[in-house]
Structures are given as C-alpha cells and as structure tokens.
Amino acid sequence: MVMMRFIMMLTEHLVRCETGSVDFNTCWYKNCIERLQQIFLMHHVTIQQYMGTLENLLFTAELDHHILAVYQQFCALQL
C-alpha cells in the first residue's frame, strides 16, 4: 500500500508538470526517484516475492516511463 501511494505521488507530480509545461526534474522528484531505488535495493528479498503482483497492479505499461524505468532497472539486477 505504501508503494502504491508513493507511485501515485510521483505520477501526480509528472502529470502536474506536464499539464503546466513545467520541468518535472525538480530536486523533490530526484529525491523521490532515488528513494524508490533505495527501497527496491533495501527490500529486494521481499519485493522479489511479489514481483508478479507488483507488475499486475503497479508497474504496468500505462505507468509513466520515468517511474517504470526504476522498476525495470531493479528487475534487470535480478537476472
């Protein structure tokens, strides 16, 4: 649930920036993306158990590619 809210906040930021023609790559955004990467790395054992569920619920093709790229990078580390 926490990860879902985290993804929603990032998505809302990206939509607001796109709508307002503002650069999305703010300090806040960079910190959030780095925190998401950290969460994946710190909790990789647990996240690996639920990767299928995460892909079905959160990390779908409809998700903004900036956020999806973080998940895809994590998946690439698992191979």
C-alpha positions as CSV (number, residue, x, y, z in Angstrom):
1,M,0.0,0.0,0.0
2,V,2.8,2.4,0.8
3,M,4.5,1.7,-2.5
4,M,1.2,2.4,-4.3
5,R,0.8,5.8,-2.7
6,F,4.4,6.6,-3.5
7,I,3.9,5.7,-7.1
8,M,0.7,7.8,-7.1
9,M,2.5,10.9,-5.8
10,L,5.2,10.6,-8.4
11,T,2.7,10.2,-11.1
12,E,0.7,13.2,-9.9
13,H,3.8,15.3,-9.9
14,L,4.6,14.3,-13.5
15,V,1.1,15.0,-14.7
16,R,1.0,18.4,-13.0
17,C,4.3,19.3,-14.5
18,E,3.3,18.2,-18.0
19,T,0.0,20.0,-17.7
20,G,1.7,23.2,-16.6
21,S,4.5,22.9,-19.1
22,V,7.0,22.9,-16.2
23,D,10.2,20.8,-15.9
24,F,9.4,17.7,-13.8
25,N,13.0,17.0,-12.9
26,T,13.0,19.0,-9.7
27,C,15.0,18.3,-6.5
28,W,11.9,16.8,-4.9
29,Y,11.4,14.5,-7.9
30,K,15.1,13.4,-8.0
31,N,15.0,12.7,-4.2
32,C,11.8,10.6,-4.6
33,I,13.1,8.6,-7.5
34,E,16.3,7.9,-5.6
35,R,14.3,6.9,-2.6
36,L,12.3,4.5,-4.7
37,Q,15.5,3.0,-6.0
38,Q,16.7,2.7,-2.4
39,I,13.5,0.9,-1.3
40,F,13.9,-1.6,-4.1
41,L,17.5,-2.3,-3.1
42,M,16.9,-2.4,0.7
43,H,13.9,-4.7,0.4
44,H,14.8,-6.8,-2.6
45,V,14.2,-10.1,-0.9
46,T,10.6,-9.2,-0.1
47,I,10.0,-7.4,-3.4
48,Q,11.2,-10.4,-5.4
49,Q,8.4,-12.5,-3.8
50,Y,5.8,-10.1,-5.0
51,M,7.2,-9.1,-8.4
52,G,4.3,-10.7,-10.3
53,T,1.7,-8.8,-8.2
54,L,3.6,-5.6,-8.5
55,E,3.7,-5.9,-12.3
56,N,0.0,-6.6,-12.4
57,L,-1.1,-3.8,-10.1
58,L,1.5,-1.0,-10.2
59,F,4.2,-1.4,-12.8
60,T,2.1,-1.7,-15.9
61,A,2.7,-0.3,-19.4
62,E,0.3,2.6,-18.5
63,L,2.7,3.9,-15.8
64,D,4.8,6.8,-16.7
65,H,8.1,5.6,-18.3
66,H,10.2,7.6,-15.8
67,I,8.8,5.6,-12.9
68,L,8.6,2.3,-14.8
69,A,12.3,2.6,-15.7
70,V,13.2,2.4,-12.0
71,Y,11.3,-0.9,-11.7
72,Q,12.8,-2.2,-14.9
73,Q,16.3,-1.4,-13.7
74,F,15.6,-3.3,-10.5
75,C,14.3,-6.3,-12.5
76,A,17.4,-6.3,-14.6
77,L,19.5,-6.7,-11.5
78,Q,17.6,-9.8,-10.6
79,L,18.8,-11.8,-13.6
